[in-house]
């Protein structure tokens, strides 16, 4: 069940109150955050999902200057940072999108 489905189900029940709704909204923000990407970013991400296995993300590339992971490279391609410069937020957004692509929302 998704958070939206849970909200819809609870809306139909008489025991529903604003505290329960707020709790569910906070849980959604933590565990299923919306990830905004442009269509171009989503295309880059989609290609990576088609060509890489999840286990590849931890692989380290050492041949071109400082070592970096494939995850860091993917994050850079999507969010526009240099290799080795991914922030925690960028890595978290990349991993959330990797595990739950349905959370990606295309924006202009």
ABEGO torsion letter per residue (X at the ends): XBAAAAAAAAAABAABBAAAAAAAAAAAAAABBBBBBBAAAAAAAAAAAAABBAAAAABBBAABEBBBBAAAAAAAAAAGBBBGABBAAAAAAAAAAAABAAABBBBX
